[in-house]
């Protein structure tokens, strides 16, 4: 299976690897053509929805606060994720 066939990858930020999660890992997913990357950051209580991969980067990023829904209806997944109960650290 190719990464772009997966549809969605969700990455939860860890305290010790925050730079890697927002840097090299995020870029690697874009370079692989992953269409939807959701980065969940319990330290900032935010979700980063990255879409439209092209030329090694996701060209669209939407940031939402925990408690607000993450709207994926504009993606092939066509759903909304509730973040009301996401744990904060």
C-alpha positions in Angstrom: 0.0 0.0 0.0 1.3 3.5 -0.9 1.2 6.2 1.8 -1.1 8.4 -0.4 -3.6 5.5 -0.4 -4.0 5.6 3.4 -6.2 8.7 3.4 -5.3 9.9 6.9 -2.4 9.7 9.2 -2.8 11.0 12.8 0.4 11.9 14.7 0.3 12.7 18.4 3.1 15.0 19.5 5.4 13.7 22.2 7.2 16.1 24.5 10.7 14.7 23.6 10.1 14.6 19.8 8.1 17.8 19.2 10.7 19.2 16.8 10.7 16.0 14.8 6.9 15.7 14.7 6.5 19.3 13.3 9.7 19.1 11.2 11.2 16.1 9.5 8.2 13.7 10.1 5.7 16.3 8.7 7.8 16.9 5.7 8.3 13.1 5.1 4.5 12.6 5.1 4.1 15.4 2.5 6.9 14.0 0.3 5.2 10.6 0.5 2.0 12.2 -0.8 -0.1 11.6 2.4 -3.3 13.5 1.6 -4.4 14.2 5.1 -2.1 14.6 8.1 -3.6 15.4 11.5 -1.0 16.5 14.1 -2.6 16.4 17.6 -0.6 18.4 20.2 -1.7 17.9 23.8 0.9 20.4 25.0 -0.6 23.3 23.0 -4.1 21.8 23.1 -4.3 22.2 19.3 -4.8 20.1 16.2 -3.0 20.9 12.9 -4.8 19.6 9.8 -2.4 19.4 6.9 -3.7 18.7 3.4 -2.9 19.3 -0.3 0.6 17.7 -0.5 2.7 18.9 -3.4 6.4 19.3 -3.9 7.4 18.0 -0.5 5.0 20.2 1.6 1.4 20.3 2.6 0.0 23.5 1.1 -3.0 23.8 3.4 -2.9 23.8 7.2 -5.8 24.5 9.5 -5.2 24.9 13.2 -8.0 24.2 15.7 -8.1 24.3 19.5 -9.1 21.3 21.5 -12.8 21.5 22.0 -13.5 22.6 18.4 -14.3 19.9 15.8 -11.7 19.1 13.2 -13.6 19.3 9.9 -12.5 16.7 7.4 -15.6 17.1 5.2 -13.5 18.8 2.5 -11.2 15.7 2.3 -11.9 12.3 0.8 -12.7 11.1 4.3 -15.8 13.3 4.6 -16.1 13.3 8.3 -15.7 15.5 11.4 -13.6 14.6 14.5 -14.7 15.8 17.9 -11.8 17.0 20.1 -13.9 17.6 23.2 -12.3 14.8 25.1 -8.7 15.0 23.8 -6.4 15.0 26.8 -4.3 18.0 27.6 -0.9 17.7 29.1 
